[in-house]
Amino acid sequence: MVFSDLYHREKLPQRIVKFHDDLLKNSIRYFETERDFRKGIISSLRARDVLEALREEIQMTRKALLVTSTSLGIALNKIQQERIDQPLSLIDDACESFRNKEIEKGLELLNQSQSEFGKKVLIRTRTALFGGTSNAVKEMKEEIGVWMDRKAQAKK
């Protein structure tokens, strides 16, 4: 019974793949139901404008995906460093201390590693990520806002 509960519990990679599937379906549905196509396009000039607008939207979407995936990759690296690499380094140093017969130092390093691993909040990671070190996503949000404003002005 416990095994089946563990098997059915979703991990972050599974949720990301499900998010991808949902995003893919919604993207296709979005471009299938684009209003300008449903209305019917009479003039070739109007058709060209609509298609160019869609091309621009796809390019912005592509750019947003790249910026956000890069940002998430950086975040995962920071999480790995704080949650895994630092405690492992302390454990390795403790093992080396034990080999050198420095028992006190080894025990101290193991306690420090246990303390690092036991922390529930990733303080350094949160500070770095939410403190504004990654401006690429913020800049992308602003660029999308400018693009949407420009698009709204063009419709008027």
Helices and strands as residue ranges (DSSP letters): H 2-8, H 12-32, H 35-39, H 44-80, I 81-85, H 86-99, H 103-118, H 123-130, H 136-155
